[in-house]
Amino acid sequence: MKINNTEILPGENAKVKIRVGYLPSGTEINIFAHVFRSKNEGKTALVMAGVHGDEINGVEILRRFLEEGIFENLKSGNVIVVPLLNVFGFINFSRDVPDGKDVNRSFPGNSKGSLASRVARKLTKSILPLVDFGIDLHTGGDSRYNYPQIRYTKEDAAGKELAVAFNAPLTITRPRILHSLRKVAGEMKIPVIVFEGGESKRLDGYSIEQGTQGIKNVLMHFGLLEAVPLVEKKDSLLVNRTSWIRADDAGLFIWAKSSGCHIKKGEILGVIKDVHGSKTINVLAKSDGVIVGHNNAPVVNSGDALFHVGYFDKQN
């Protein structure tokens, strides 16, 4: 296996630096890939985080894996870990890069394009051709909290296998977004699933726990890690469709139900109050379901997304 002119032989581990470019200050921007190879043949997994620089739960999950040396003695196959893809965004608490572009809307990228495009191109050309499947770690954006969930493409049988093996509290079918990592990887016949858990700029213990166990589940499923029976295994809930409940008016938003709660049609999920204390608007559930994400913003405008609701069946 060779990444950026660095060859890693079976049984070896290496940290590979991939130069992306420079900032106006002259600061060099690099992607670091930690490569772990077993002496035994098997699948090659890509596990990555920090595509959006302010989504740090995934960064912490992979930091713990690296610190604890979990990948250092693989049973078979190989694991490539990219704990932080969007270095600029991470440093600046930003989802995007300096020109405002989103790395996850810039695939497959261009080596002569914007910084976002160059980051995407390095991953597409240097790493994706080497892997059999990928797990991409994210959180909710802005002030939105996502209950721990795996997203895969409905028509992708290999992606479904990954999602079922991961066994997150929620499993959601979502179409691939144009110019996203999952879209480009799919065109390369590489299944990639997306883990969403928690909120940007905040560490969330439950999401970190679920993401950590899910990655282990997938790697054990494919024989990369030694299988360890779970003390307690709960079945994931399969969400086939989602919709947003939005604010009917502006004001102070106080939620009464949060992500992970099962809800009934007509139930009060929260309230919006005007600043003068003269008006209260109830936010009602439009149908039975489960809250897969909610807005933690204390002040909202008319039309703002408040609750992301999913409709589910029990996964087999």
Sequence and secondary structure as in RCSB ss.txt:
>XXXX:A:sequence
MKINNTEILPGENAKVKIRVGYLPSGTEINIFAHVFRSKNEGKTALVMAGVHGDEINGVEILRRFLEEGIFENLK
SGNVIVVPLLNVFGFINFSRDVPDGKDVNRSFPGNSKGSLASRVARKLTKSILPLVDFGIDLHTGGDSRYNYPQI
RYTKEDAAGKELAVAFNAPLTITRPRILHSLRKVAGEMKIPVIVFEGGESKRLDGYSIEQGTQGIKNVLMHFGLL
EAVPLVEKKDSLLVNRTSWIRADDAGLFIWAKSSGCHIKKGEILGVIKDVHGSKTINVLAKSDGVIVGHNNAPVV
NSGDALFHVGYFDKQN
>XXXX:A:secstr
 EETTEE  TT EEEEEEEEEE TT  EEEEEEEEEE SS   EEEEEE SSTT  HHHHHHHHHHHHTTTTT S
SSEEEEES S HHHHHTT SS TTS  GGGSTT  TTS HHHHHHHHHHHHTGGG SEEEEEEEESTTEEEEEEE
EE TT HHHHHHHHHH  SEEEE    TTSHHHHHHHTT  EEEEEEEETTS  HHHHHHHHHHHHHHHHHTTSS
     SS    EEEEEEEEEE SS EEEEESS TT EE TT EEEEEE TTSS EEEEE SSSEEEEEEE  SEE
 TT EEEEEEEEEE  
